[in-house]
Amino acid sequence: MPRRGLRFLRARRPVLVRLAAWSVLEAGQTFLVGYGLARALDAGFLAGRGGVGLGWLGVAGVGVVVGAFGTGRVYRGVADLVEPLRDRLVERVVARGVREADGGALSGLTQQVELARDTFAGMVMVSRSFLFTAVGALAGLFSLDPLLLLVVAPPLVAGVSLFAATLRPLARRQEAFLLADEALADRLGTVCPGLRDITAAGAEEQVAADTGHLVDAELRAARSLARWGVLRVAALAIGGQLPILLLLATAPWLLGHGVTPGALVGALAYVTQSLLPALQNLVHGLGTSGSRLAVVLRRLAPPSASRPPTTVPHLTPPPPINPPALSLTSVTFAYGTAGEPVLRDLTLALPQGAHLAVVGPSGIGKSTLTALAAGLLKPGHGTIRVYGRPVSETVAQRVLIPQEAYVFSGTLGENLGHLRPGSVPETELLEAAEAVGLGPLLDALGGPGASVDPAALSAGERQLIALTRAYLSYAPLALLDEATCHLDPEAEERAERAFAGRGRPGGALVVVAHRISSARRAGRVLVMDGRETALGTHDDLLRRSPLYRELVGSWSSEPALALRDTDRVDAVAGPGLAGDGRHVVAHGPVGQVQAPGDLRDGGALGGQG
C-alpha cells in the first residue's frame, strides 16, 4: 500500500507543486505574525514610537490576509489531489462488484469511498499545515535571535520524532481496535434482535460466552491502544508545551545574552499561536485518521488480482462440483469428557436429492445426529460438512424441524414466514400450506392474517405450522427430528412427500422415523445401534439387519413409538444445548426469537428428544 501511495503522488507532481506554492503563503503568514509582533515592541512601543509599532502590527495583519488567500487556493489544490483518488477507488469498487458479484460493493461505493476521500483530504491538510507552519516559525525564531531557536527546536524535534516512532504501532493498534469494535457491533446486531430465540433455544450461556470473547478482545485492543496513546500525549507535551516552559524558564538568561523583550514575546507567539496548534492537529489527525484510512484502503483496494501469485494457489484439492448434501467423517460425540460416546466414528455421505430415514431404539442418538447435522452440537472428533462446507458456515442451507414445534403469538402468516428474510406472498403461503397439509387449519383459523394463540392449538396443529414454516425456507437440506410424531399416518405421509419433492436445487431430506411407513418412503435407511450402524434400502435391511427387523415388527404392532427419545438432547430447546441462536431451525428464523412465554405447551421448555 505505501508503494502504491507513492506512485499515486508521483503521478500528480504538478498538483503537489501548486500545493507547495500556495502553502508558502501560509508559511509567510506564520513568519510575519511573530516577527511583526517582536518588531512592533522593540522598534515601536518599547522605544516610544507608537506609529512604528502600529505599522509593524499592520504588516502582521497583511500577513494574515495573504495567508488566508493562500489557504483558499490550498483547498482547491487538495481537491485536485483527492478527487482522482476517489475516482480510482470508485473504479476498483465497481469493477470488483461486477467481476465478483460482490454484495458489499454498494456499501463500499456509498460509504467507504467517501470516508477514504474525506480522511485523505484531512491528512493532506494537517500534514501540509504542520510542515509549512514549522518552517515559517523556525525561520522567524532564527531571524529574531538564534538563541531562541536553540531553546525551541530541540524539544520540538524530539516530540515530532517520538510521534513518528509511534505512528506504525499506533496504526496497527488502531486498526485492531476498529476491527474488534466492528466484530462486536456485528455480533450484537445479530444477537439483540434474536434474544427471544436464544432464550427459547436455551443457548444463553453459549451466546453470552461467544459475545464475551468479543467484548474481551475489544477491551484488550482498547487497552493496548491507550498504552500507546500515552506516548502520543507525551510527544505533544514535549514538542508543543515544553518549549513554552523552557522559554519562560530561560527568559532571564536569554535577556542577559542580548535577546530583546520583543523577540522573547515573538518567540512565545510562534510557539503558542503556530507550532502548538499545528502539532496538535498533526498528532490527532495522523494518529487517528491515518490508521482509519489504512483500514478503508485495504478493504477498497486489495492487491491486484492480475498480479502473479507468490504462493501455490491451491494447497488442497478444490471441493467437488456436486458435493454431498450432508457428509459426516469419523464423527464421535459424547455428552461430557467422561461420558460414553453416543456416536462413535460415524461416517455418512448423503447425496444431493437423497431421502434418508434414521431409525433405532429410543435413546440411541437419533436426535443427537440431527443436532450435529444442524450445527447445534459440535463433535468431539471428526468433521461435518453441508454441501461441501463446514456445517458452521452453512446456516442458510439447512433447516431443522424438532418434535417440539414452536409457535409464537402473532398472525399465522408471521409464523409461516418466520424463516424468510422478507415478506412471503400470500399465494406462496397458500401453496405451501396446501402441499404440507395445513390448508384445513389455515381455513379454520381465518387465513394468513388470522391471529394465533399457541395455547389454543393442539400439538399436531403446531407441528403442521412448524413444518410449513420450514417448507417455505430457502434451506435445501431439511432435517425432520420426529417432526410429525403428533400427526396421523396420512398427514405424516403428505408432509414428508412435500419435503421430498419441494424442488429446492440439490435438496435433501433426513427424517428421524417413528413409523414403518416413513422408512418405506425413504430411498435409504440408517439403522443406529450403538457402536454398529447399517445403511441400505428397506428391503435390503430386512434381510441383513436383525435390529431393523425387530423395529419393523414393533412398528407393525404399535401405532407409534414413544414421543420422546432419551438420548438427553432436544434439537431445539434445553439448558444444555450448545446452540448459538443463529441457526435456521423451524421454531424461529436466523437472528429472531419469541419469548418463552409464548410457548404454551403445558410443560417446561426443553427436555429430552
VEXDREN-2710 file (C-alpha; in Angstrom, 1 decimal):
% VEXDREN-2710
k/r/px/py/pz
1/MET/0.0/0.0/0.0
2/PRO/2.8/2.6/0.8
3/ARG/4.3/1.9/-2.7
4/ARG/1.0/2.4/-4.4
5/GLY/0.5/5.6/-2.5
6/LEU/3.9/6.9/-3.6
7/ARG/3.1/6.0/-7.2
8/PHE/-0.1/7.9/-6.9
9/LEU/1.6/11.0/-5.6
10/ARG/4.4/10.9/-8.1
11/ALA/1.9/10.8/-10.9
12/ARG/0.5/14.1/-9.6
13/ARG/3.7/16.2/-9.2
14/PRO/2.1/19.3/-10.7
15/VAL/-0.7/19.3/-8.1
16/LEU/1.9/18.8/-5.3
17/VAL/3.9/21.8/-6.7
18/ARG/0.9/24.0/-6.7
19/LEU/0.0/22.9/-3.2
20/ALA/3.5/23.8/-2.0
21/ALA/3.5/27.2/-3.7
22/TRP/0.2/28.3/-2.1
23/SER/1.4/26.8/1.2
24/VAL/4.4/29.2/1.2
25/LEU/1.9/32.0/1.7
26/GLU/0.8/30.3/4.9
27/ALA/4.4/30.0/6.0
28/GLY/4.8/33.7/5.3
29/GLN/1.8/34.4/7.5
30/THR/3.4/32.4/10.3
31/PHE/6.7/34.2/9.9
32/LEU/5.1/37.7/9.8
33/VAL/2.8/37.2/12.8
34/GLY/5.7/36.5/15.2
35/TYR/8.3/38.8/13.6
36/GLY/5.9/41.7/13.2
37/LEU/4.9/41.5/16.9
38/ALA/8.5/41.4/18.0
39/ARG/9.4/44.5/15.9
40/ALA/6.3/46.3/17.0
41/LEU/7.5/46.0/20.6
42/ASP/11.2/46.6/20.1
43/ALA/11.2/49.2/17.4
44/GLY/7.9/50.7/18.2
45/PHE/6.1/50.7/21.5
46/LEU/9.0/50.0/23.8
47/ALA/11.0/52.7/22.0
48/GLY/8.2/55.2/22.4
49/ARG/7.3/55.2/18.7
50/GLY/3.7/54.2/18.6
51/GLY/3.4/54.7/14.8
52/VAL/6.2/52.3/14.1
53/GLY/4.6/49.8/16.4
54/LEU/1.2/50.1/14.7
55/GLY/3.0/49.8/11.3
56/TRP/4.5/46.5/12.2
57/LEU/1.2/45.2/13.5
58/GLY/-0.3/46.3/10.2
59/VAL/2.4/44.2/8.5
60/ALA/1.4/41.2/10.6
61/GLY/-2.2/41.8/9.7
62/VAL/-1.3/41.9/6.0
63/GLY/0.4/38.5/6.5
64/VAL/-2.8/37.1/7.9
65/VAL/-4.8/38.3/4.9
66/VAL/-2.2/36.9/2.5
67/GLY/-2.2/33.6/4.4
68/ALA/-6.0/33.4/4.2
69/PHE/-5.8/33.9/0.4
70/GLY/-3.2/31.1/0.2
71/THR/-5.4/28.8/2.3
72/GLY/-8.3/29.3/-0.1
73/ARG/-6.1/28.2/-3.0
74/VAL/-4.8/25.3/-1.0
75/TYR/-8.3/23.8/-0.7
76/ARG/-8.6/23.9/-4.4
77/GLY/-5.3/22.1/-4.8
78/VAL/-6.3/19.5/-2.2
79/ALA/-9.5/18.8/-4.2
80/ASP/-7.3/18.3/-7.3
81/LEU/-5.4/15.7/-5.3
82/VAL/-8.2/14.0/-3.6
83/GLU/-10.8/13.6/-6.3
84/PRO/-8.6/11.4/-8.5
85/LEU/-8.2/9.1/-5.5
86/ARG/-11.9/8.9/-5.1
87/ASP/-12.4/8.2/-8.8
88/ARG/-9.8/5.4/-8.7
89/LEU/-11.4/3.8/-5.7
90/VAL/-14.9/4.0/-7.3
91/GLU/-13.5/2.3/-10.4
92/ARG/-12.0/-0.5/-8.3
93/VAL/-15.2/-1.0/-6.2
94/VAL/-17.4/-1.1/-9.3
95/ALA/-15.0/-3.5/-11.1
96/ARG/-14.9/-5.8/-8.2
97/GLY/-18.7/-5.7/-7.7
98/VAL/-19.2/-6.7/-11.4
99/ARG/-16.4/-9.2/-11.6
100/GLU/-17.0/-11.0/-8.3
101/ALA/-20.7/-10.2/-7.7
102/ASP/-19.7/-8.5/-4.5
103/GLY/-22.8/-7.7/-2.5
104/GLY/-20.8/-5.2/-0.4
105/ALA/-19.9/-3.1/-3.4
106/LEU/-22.8/-0.7/-2.8
107/SER/-21.6/-0.1/0.8
108/GLY/-18.1/0.5/-0.4
109/LEU/-19.3/2.9/-3.1
110/THR/-21.6/5.0/-0.9
111/GLN/-19.8/4.9/2.5
112/GLN/-16.3/3.7/2.5
113/VAL/-15.1/5.6/-0.6
114/GLU/-16.5/8.8/0.8
115/LEU/-14.8/8.1/4.1
116/ALA/-11.5/7.4/2.4
117/ARG/-11.7/10.7/0.4
118/ASP/-12.6/12.8/3.5
119/THR/-9.9/11.2/5.6
120/PHE/-7.2/11.5/2.9
121/ALA/-8.1/15.2/2.5
122/GLY/-7.8/15.8/6.2
123/MET/-4.4/14.1/6.4
124/VAL/-3.1/16.2/3.5
125/MET/-4.3/19.4/5.2
126/VAL/-2.8/18.7/8.6
127/SER/0.5/17.3/7.3
128/ARG/1.0/20.2/4.9
129/SER/-0.1/22.8/7.5
130/PHE/2.4/21.5/10.1
131/LEU/5.3/21.3/7.6
132/PHE/4.9/24.9/6.4
133/THR/3.9/26.3/9.7
134/ALA/7.0/24.8/11.3
135/VAL/9.2/26.2/8.5
136/GLY/7.8/29.7/9.0
137/ALA/8.0/29.6/12.8
138/LEU/11.6/28.3/12.9
139/ALA/12.7/30.8/10.3
140/GLY/11.1/33.6/12.4
141/LEU/12.9/32.4/15.5
142/PHE/16.2/32.3/13.8
143/SER/15.6/35.9/12.4
144/LEU/14.7/37.2/15.9
145/ASP/17.7/35.6/17.6
146/PRO/19.5/32.2/17.0
147/LEU/19.4/31.6/20.8
148/LEU/15.6/31.3/20.7
149/LEU/15.9/28.6/18.0
150/LEU/18.3/26.7/20.3
151/VAL/15.7/26.7/23.1
152/VAL/12.6/25.8/20.9
153/ALA/14.0/23.5/18.2
154/PRO/15.4/20.5/20.3
155/PRO/12.2/19.7/22.2
156/LEU/10.1/20.3/19.0
157/VAL/12.3/17.8/17.1
158/ALA/12.2/15.3/20.0
159/GLY/8.4/15.5/20.2
160/VAL/7.9/15.0/16.4
161/SER/10.5/12.2/16.4
162/LEU/8.7/10.4/19.2
163/PHE/5.4/10.8/17.4
164/ALA/6.8/9.5/14.2
165/ALA/8.3/6.5/16.0
166/THR/4.8/5.6/17.4
167/LEU/2.9/6.0/14.1
168/ARG/3.2/2.4/12.9
169/PRO/2.5/0.7/16.2
170/LEU/-0.4/3.1/16.8
171/ALA/-1.8/2.4/13.4
172/ARG/-1.7/-1.3/13.9
173/ARG/-3.4/-1.0/17.3
174/GLN/-5.9/1.5/16.0
175/GLU/-6.8/-0.9/13.2
176/ALA/-7.0/-3.8/15.7
177/PHE/-9.4/-1.8/17.8
178/LEU/-11.6/-0.8/14.8
179/LEU/-11.8/-4.4/13.7
180/ALA/-12.7/-5.6/17.2
181/ASP/-15.3/-2.9/17.5
182/GLU/-16.8/-3.9/14.1
183/ALA/-16.9/-7.5/15.1
184/LEU/-18.6/-6.8/18.4
185/ALA/-21.1/-4.5/16.7
186/ASP/-21.9/-7.1/14.0
187/ARG/-22.3/-9.8/16.7
188/LEU/-24.6/-7.6/18.8
189/GLY/-26.6/-6.7/15.6
190/THR/-27.3/-10.5/15.3
191/VAL/-27.8/-11.2/19.0
192/CYS/-30.0/-8.3/20.1
193/PRO/-32.9/-8.9/17.6
194/GLY/-32.7/-12.7/18.5
195/LEU/-32.9/-12.6/22.3
196/ARG/-36.2/-14.5/22.3
197/ASP/-34.9/-17.3/20.1
198/ILE/-31.7/-17.6/22.2
199/THR/-33.9/-17.9/25.3
200/ALA/-36.2/-20.4/23.5
201/ALA/-33.2/-22.5/22.4
202/GLY/-31.6/-22.5/25.9
203/ALA/-28.4/-21.0/24.4
204/GLU/-28.0/-18.0/26.7
205/GLU/-24.7/-19.3/28.2
206/GLN/-23.2/-20.1/24.8
207/VAL/-24.2/-16.8/23.2
208/ALA/-23.0/-14.9/26.3
209/ALA/-19.7/-16.7/26.2
210/ASP/-19.2/-16.0/22.4
211/THR/-20.2/-12.4/22.9
212/GLY/-18.0/-12.1/26.0
213/HIS/-15.0/-13.2/23.9
214/LEU/-15.6/-10.3/21.5
215/VAL/-16.0/-7.9/24.4
216/ASP/-12.7/-9.1/25.9
217/ALA/-11.0/-8.8/22.6
218/GLU/-12.2/-5.2/22.2
219/LEU/-11.1/-4.4/25.7
220/ARG/-7.6/-5.8/25.1
221/ALA/-7.4/-3.8/21.9
222/ALA/-8.6/-0.6/23.6
223/ARG/-6.0/-1.0/26.5
224/SER/-3.2/-1.6/24.0
225/LEU/-4.2/1.5/22.1
226/ALA/-4.5/3.5/25.2
227/ARG/-1.0/2.5/26.3
228/TRP/0.5/3.7/23.0
229/GLY/-1.8/6.7/23.2
230/VAL/0.1/7.8/26.2
231/LEU/3.2/8.2/24.1
232/ARG/1.2/10.3/21.6
233/VAL/0.3/12.7/24.5
234/ALA/3.9/12.7/25.6
235/ALA/5.0/13.6/22.1
236/LEU/2.6/16.5/22.1
237/ALA/3.7/17.7/25.6
238/ILE/7.4/17.5/24.6
239/GLY/7.1/19.1/21.2
240/GLY/4.5/21.7/21.9
241/GLN/4.3/22.6/25.6
242/LEU/7.8/22.0/26.8
243/PRO/9.2/24.9/24.6
244/ILE/6.8/27.3/26.3
245/LEU/8.2/26.3/29.7
246/LEU/11.8/26.5/28.5
247/LEU/11.2/30.0/27.1
248/LEU/9.8/31.2/30.4
249/ALA/12.4/29.4/32.5
250/THR/15.3/30.7/30.4
251/ALA/13.9/34.2/30.0
252/PRO/16.4/35.9/32.4
253/TRP/19.3/34.1/30.8
254/LEU/18.1/35.0/27.3
255/LEU/17.6/38.6/28.2
256/GLY/21.0/38.7/29.7
257/HIS/22.6/37.4/26.5
258/GLY/21.1/40.1/24.2
259/VAL/17.6/38.7/23.4
260/THR/15.2/41.6/23.3
261/PRO/11.9/41.6/25.1
262/GLY/10.1/41.9/21.8
263/ALA/12.0/38.9/20.5
264/LEU/11.0/36.8/23.5
265/VAL/7.3/37.8/23.2
266/GLY/7.5/36.9/19.4
267/ALA/9.0/33.5/20.2
268/LEU/6.2/32.8/22.6
269/ALA/3.7/33.8/19.9
270/TYR/5.4/31.5/17.5
271/VAL/5.1/28.5/19.9
272/THR/1.6/29.2/21.3
273/GLN/-0.1/30.5/18.2
274/SER/1.5/28.5/15.5
275/LEU/3.6/25.5/16.5
276/LEU/1.5/24.1/19.3
277/PRO/-1.9/24.2/17.3
278/ALA/-0.2/22.7/14.2
279/LEU/1.4/19.9/16.2
280/GLN/-1.9/19.2/17.9
281/ASN/-3.6/18.9/14.5
282/LEU/-0.8/16.7/13.2
283/VAL/-0.9/14.3/16.2
284/HIS/-4.6/13.9/16.4
285/GLY/-5.1/13.9/12.6
286/LEU/-2.4/11.4/11.6
287/GLY/-2.7/9.4/14.8
288/THR/-6.4/8.6/14.3
289/SER/-7.3/9.3/10.6
290/GLY/-4.1/7.6/9.3
291/SER/-5.0/4.2/10.7
292/ARG/-8.6/4.6/9.6
293/LEU/-7.6/5.4/6.1
294/ALA/-5.3/2.4/6.0
295/VAL/-8.2/0.1/7.0
296/VAL/-10.5/1.5/4.5
297/LEU/-8.0/1.4/1.6
298/ARG/-7.1/-2.2/2.4
299/ARG/-10.8/-3.1/2.0
300/LEU/-11.4/-1.0/-1.1
301/ALA/-8.2/-1.6/-2.9
302/PRO/-7.0/-5.1/-2.3
303/PRO/-3.8/-6.3/-4.2
304/SER/-4.5/-6.6/-7.9
305/ALA/-5.8/-9.9/-9.0
306/SER/-3.8/-9.7/-12.1
307/ARG/-0.5/-9.8/-10.2
308/PRO/1.1/-13.3/-10.4
309/PRO/0.7/-15.2/-7.1
310/THR/3.7/-15.7/-4.9
311/THR/2.4/-18.9/-3.3
312/VAL/0.8/-22.0/-4.6
313/PRO/-2.8/-21.1/-5.2
314/HIS/-4.3/-24.4/-4.0
315/LEU/-2.7/-26.4/-1.3
316/THR/-5.7/-28.8/-1.1
317/PRO/-7.9/-30.0/-3.9
318/PRO/-11.0/-27.9/-4.7
319/PRO/-14.4/-29.2/-3.5
320/PRO/-16.3/-31.4/-5.9
321/ILE/-18.7/-29.8/-8.3
322/ASN/-21.7/-31.6/-6.6
323/PRO/-20.6/-32.3/-3.1
324/PRO/-22.9/-34.4/-0.8
325/ALA/-25.8/-32.5/0.8
326/LEU/-24.6/-33.9/4.2
327/SER/-21.4/-35.7/5.0
328/LEU/-20.0/-36.9/8.3
329/THR/-16.5/-38.2/8.5
330/SER/-15.3/-40.2/11.5
331/VAL/-17.7/-38.3/13.8
332/THR/-17.6/-39.1/17.5
333/PHE/-19.7/-37.3/20.1
334/ALA/-20.2/-37.7/23.8
335/TYR/-22.0/-35.6/26.4
336/GLY/-19.1/-34.5/28.6
337/THR/-15.5/-35.6/28.5
338/ALA/-16.1/-38.6/30.7
339/GLY/-19.3/-39.7/29.1
340/GLU/-19.8/-42.7/26.9
341/PRO/-19.9/-41.7/23.2
342/VAL/-23.4/-41.5/21.7
343/LEU/-21.9/-41.6/18.3
344/ARG/-18.5/-43.3/17.6
345/ASP/-16.5/-42.9/14.4
346/LEU/-19.6/-42.4/12.2
347/THR/-19.1/-41.8/8.5
348/LEU/-22.0/-41.0/6.3
349/ALA/-22.5/-39.3/2.9
350/LEU/-25.9/-38.2/1.8
351/PRO/-26.0/-37.2/-1.9
352/GLN/-28.0/-34.3/-3.1
353/GLY/-31.6/-35.2/-3.8
354/ALA/-31.5/-38.1/-1.3
355/HIS/-34.2/-39.1/1.2
356/LEU/-32.8/-40.7/4.3
357/ALA/-34.7/-42.2/7.2
358/VAL/-32.9/-42.6/10.6
359/VAL/-34.2/-45.4/12.9
360/GLY/-33.1/-47.0/16.1
361/PRO/-34.1/-47.7/19.7
362/SER/-35.1/-44.9/21.9
363/GLY/-32.1/-43.0/23.3
364/ILE/-29.6/-44.4/20.8
365/GLY/-28.7/-40.9/19.4
366/LYS/-31.0/-40.1/16.6
367/SER/-31.8/-36.6/17.8
368/THR/-28.1/-36.1/18.6
369/LEU/-27.3/-36.9/15.0
370/THR/-29.8/-34.3/13.7
371/ALA/-28.5/-31.7/16.2
372/LEU/-24.9/-32.4/14.9
373/ALA/-26.1/-32.1/11.3
374/ALA/-27.8/-28.8/12.1
375/GLY/-24.6/-27.4/13.8
376/LEU/-26.3/-27.2/17.2
377/LEU/-23.8/-29.6/18.7
378/LYS/-20.1/-29.8/17.9
379/PRO/-18.5/-33.2/17.5
380/GLY/-15.6/-34.2/19.8
381/HIS/-13.9/-35.7/16.8
382/GLY/-14.4/-35.7/13.0
383/THR/-15.9/-33.3/10.5
384/ILE/-19.4/-32.5/9.4
385/ARG/-20.0/-30.7/6.1
386/VAL/-23.1/-29.5/4.4
387/TYR/-22.8/-29.1/0.6
388/GLY/-19.0/-29.3/0.9
389/ARG/-18.6/-26.6/3.5
390/PRO/-18.1/-26.9/7.3
391/VAL/-21.5/-27.1/9.0
392/SER/-20.8/-23.9/10.9
393/GLU/-20.6/-21.9/7.6
394/THR/-23.9/-23.2/6.2
395/VAL/-26.6/-21.6/8.4
396/ALA/-28.9/-20.8/5.5
397/GLN/-28.5/-24.2/3.8
398/ARG/-30.1/-26.4/6.5
399/VAL/-33.4/-26.3/8.5
400/LEU/-34.2/-28.4/11.5
401/ILE/-37.8/-29.2/12.5
402/PRO/-37.8/-30.7/16.0
403/GLN/-40.7/-32.6/17.5
404/GLU/-41.4/-29.8/20.0
405/ALA/-43.0/-27.4/17.5
406/TYR/-42.7/-23.8/18.4
407/VAL/-45.5/-21.3/17.6
408/PHE/-45.5/-17.7/18.8
409/SER/-48.2/-15.2/19.3
410/GLY/-48.9/-13.2/16.2
411/THR/-50.6/-13.8/12.9
412/LEU/-50.5/-17.2/11.1
413/GLY/-48.7/-15.5/8.2
414/GLU/-45.9/-14.2/10.5
415/ASN/-45.4/-17.7/11.9
416/LEU/-45.2/-19.3/8.5
417/GLY/-42.9/-16.6/7.0
418/HIS/-40.6/-16.5/10.1
419/LEU/-37.6/-18.1/8.3
420/ARG/-37.8/-15.9/5.2
421/PRO/-35.8/-12.6/5.1
422/GLY/-38.7/-10.7/3.8
423/SER/-42.5/-10.9/3.4
424/VAL/-43.8/-14.0/1.7
425/PRO/-46.5/-13.6/-1.0
426/GLU/-49.9/-14.9/0.2
427/THR/-50.2/-17.1/-2.9
428/GLU/-46.9/-18.8/-1.9
429/LEU/-48.1/-19.2/1.7
430/LEU/-51.3/-20.9/0.5
431/GLU/-49.4/-23.2/-1.9
432/ALA/-47.0/-24.3/0.9
433/ALA/-49.9/-24.8/3.3
434/GLU/-51.7/-27.0/0.7
435/ALA/-48.6/-29.0/0.0
436/VAL/-47.8/-29.8/3.6
437/GLY/-51.4/-30.3/4.7
438/LEU/-52.0/-27.1/6.7
439/GLY/-54.8/-26.0/4.4
440/PRO/-57.8/-27.1/6.6
441/LEU/-56.3/-25.5/9.7
442/LEU/-55.5/-22.3/7.8
443/ASP/-59.1/-22.0/6.6
444/ALA/-60.4/-22.8/10.1
445/LEU/-58.3/-20.1/11.7
446/GLY/-59.3/-17.5/9.1
447/GLY/-56.4/-17.3/6.7
448/PRO/-52.8/-16.0/6.9
449/GLY/-53.9/-12.8/8.6
450/ALA/-55.6/-14.5/11.5
451/SER/-54.1/-14.2/15.0
452/VAL/-52.7/-17.4/16.5
453/ASP/-52.9/-18.4/20.2
454/PRO/-50.4/-21.1/20.7
455/ALA/-52.2/-22.4/23.8
456/ALA/-55.4/-23.0/21.7
457/LEU/-53.6/-25.2/19.2
458/SER/-53.0/-29.0/19.5
459/ALA/-49.6/-30.5/19.3
460/GLY/-50.3/-31.7/15.8
461/GLU/-51.5/-28.3/14.7
462/ARG/-48.3/-26.7/16.0
463/GLN/-46.3/-29.3/14.1
464/LEU/-48.1/-28.5/10.9
465/ILE/-47.3/-24.8/11.3
466/ALA/-43.6/-25.5/12.0
467/LEU/-43.4/-27.9/9.0
468/THR/-45.0/-25.3/6.7
469/ARG/-42.6/-22.7/8.1
470/ALA/-39.6/-24.9/7.3
471/TYR/-41.0/-25.8/3.9
472/LEU/-41.1/-22.1/3.0
473/SER/-37.5/-21.5/4.0
474/TYR/-34.8/-21.5/1.3
475/ALA/-32.7/-24.1/3.0
476/PRO/-32.2/-27.1/0.7
477/LEU/-31.4/-29.6/3.5
478/ALA/-34.4/-30.4/5.7
479/LEU/-33.9/-32.3/9.0
480/LEU/-37.1/-33.7/10.5
481/ASP/-36.5/-34.9/14.0
482/GLU/-39.7/-36.8/14.7
483/ALA/-41.4/-33.6/13.5
484/THR/-44.6/-35.5/12.5
485/CYS/-45.0/-37.6/15.7
486/HIS/-48.3/-35.9/16.6
487/LEU/-49.8/-36.4/13.0
488/ASP/-51.8/-39.3/11.8
489/PRO/-50.1/-41.5/9.2
490/GLU/-51.8/-39.9/6.2
491/ALA/-50.9/-36.4/7.3
492/GLU/-47.3/-37.5/8.0
493/GLU/-47.0/-39.0/4.5
494/ARG/-48.3/-35.9/2.9
495/ALA/-45.8/-33.7/4.8
496/GLU/-42.8/-36.0/4.1
497/ARG/-43.7/-36.2/0.4
498/ALA/-44.0/-32.4/0.2
499/PHE/-40.5/-32.0/1.6
500/ALA/-39.0/-34.8/-0.6
501/GLY/-40.4/-33.1/-3.7
502/ARG/-40.4/-29.4/-2.8
503/GLY/-38.0/-28.5/-5.6
504/ARG/-35.0/-26.9/-3.8
505/PRO/-31.9/-27.2/-6.1
506/GLY/-29.8/-30.0/-4.6
507/GLY/-32.3/-30.5/-1.8
508/ALA/-32.1/-33.5/0.5
509/LEU/-34.3/-34.8/3.4
510/VAL/-33.4/-36.6/6.6
511/VAL/-36.2/-38.0/8.7
512/VAL/-36.0/-39.5/12.2
513/ALA/-38.7/-42.1/11.6
514/HIS/-41.1/-43.4/14.2
515/ARG/-43.4/-45.3/11.8
516/ILE/-42.5/-48.1/9.3
517/SER/-44.2/-46.1/6.6
518/SER/-41.5/-43.3/6.9
519/ALA/-38.8/-45.9/6.4
520/ARG/-40.5/-47.4/3.4
521/ARG/-40.9/-44.0/1.7
522/ALA/-37.2/-43.2/2.2
523/GLY/-34.7/-44.1/-0.5
524/ARG/-32.2/-45.2/2.2
525/VAL/-32.4/-46.1/5.8
526/LEU/-29.8/-45.6/8.5
527/VAL/-30.1/-48.1/11.4
528/MET/-28.4/-46.9/14.6
529/ASP/-27.5/-49.5/17.2
530/GLY/-24.8/-48.1/19.5
531/ARG/-21.4/-48.8/18.0
532/GLU/-22.9/-50.6/15.0
533/THR/-24.8/-48.9/12.2
534/ALA/-26.3/-50.2/9.0
535/LEU/-27.3/-48.3/5.8
536/GLY/-29.4/-49.6/3.0
537/THR/-32.8/-49.8/1.5
538/HIS/-35.8/-51.0/3.4
539/ASP/-35.8/-54.4/1.7
540/ASP/-32.1/-54.8/2.0
541/LEU/-32.1/-54.1/5.7
542/LEU/-34.9/-56.5/6.3
543/ARG/-32.6/-59.3/5.0
544/ARG/-29.4/-58.3/6.8
545/SER/-30.2/-56.3/9.9
546/PRO/-31.8/-58.2/12.9
547/LEU/-32.4/-54.9/14.7
548/TYR/-34.3/-53.4/11.8
549/ARG/-36.5/-56.5/11.5
550/GLU/-37.2/-56.1/15.2
551/LEU/-38.1/-52.4/14.8
552/VAL/-40.3/-53.2/11.9
553/GLY/-42.1/-55.8/14.0
554/SER/-42.6/-53.4/16.8
555/TRP/-43.9/-50.7/14.4
556/SER/-46.3/-53.2/12.9
557/SER/-47.8/-54.0/16.3
558/GLU/-48.0/-50.4/17.7
559/PRO/-49.2/-47.2/16.1
560/ALA/-46.2/-45.2/17.0
561/LEU/-43.1/-45.1/19.1
562/ALA/-42.9/-43.0/22.3
563/LEU/-43.0/-39.3/21.5
564/ARG/-39.5/-38.7/23.0
565/ASP/-36.1/-40.2/22.8
566/THR/-34.0/-40.4/25.9
567/ASP/-30.6/-39.6/24.4
568/ARG/-30.6/-36.4/26.5
569/VAL/-30.9/-33.8/23.8
570/ASP/-33.7/-31.8/22.4
571/ALA/-32.6/-30.4/19.0
572/VAL/-34.0/-27.0/19.7
573/ALA/-34.6/-26.3/23.4
574/GLY/-32.9/-27.4/26.5
575/PRO/-30.5/-25.9/29.1
576/GLY/-27.5/-27.9/27.8
577/LEU/-27.9/-27.1/24.1
578/ALA/-24.7/-25.8/22.6
579/GLY/-26.6/-23.6/20.1
580/ASP/-25.7/-20.0/19.3
581/GLY/-29.0/-18.5/18.3
582/ARG/-28.0/-18.1/14.6
583/HIS/-29.0/-21.5/13.2
584/VAL/-32.1/-21.9/11.0
585/VAL/-34.5/-24.0/13.0
586/ALA/-38.2/-24.3/12.4
587/HIS/-39.1/-22.7/15.7
588/GLY/-37.7/-19.3/14.6
589/PRO/-35.6/-17.5/12.0
590/VAL/-32.0/-16.6/11.9
591/GLY/-31.5/-13.7/14.4
592/GLN/-35.1/-13.6/15.6
593/VAL/-36.8/-15.2/18.5
594/GLN/-40.0/-15.4/20.5
595/ALA/-40.4/-15.0/24.2
596/PRO/-40.6/-18.3/26.1
597/GLY/-43.9/-17.2/27.5
598/ASP/-45.5/-17.7/24.1
599/LEU/-44.5/-21.4/24.1
600/ARG/-47.7/-22.6/25.9
601/ASP/-47.3/-26.3/25.6
602/GLY/-48.3/-27.2/29.1
603/GLY/-44.7/-28.2/30.0
604/ALA/-41.3/-26.8/30.5
605/LEU/-39.2/-25.8/27.5
606/GLY/-36.6/-28.3/26.5
607/GLY/-36.5/-31.9/27.7
608/GLN/-35.2/-35.0/26.0
609/GLY/-35.6/-35.6/22.3
END
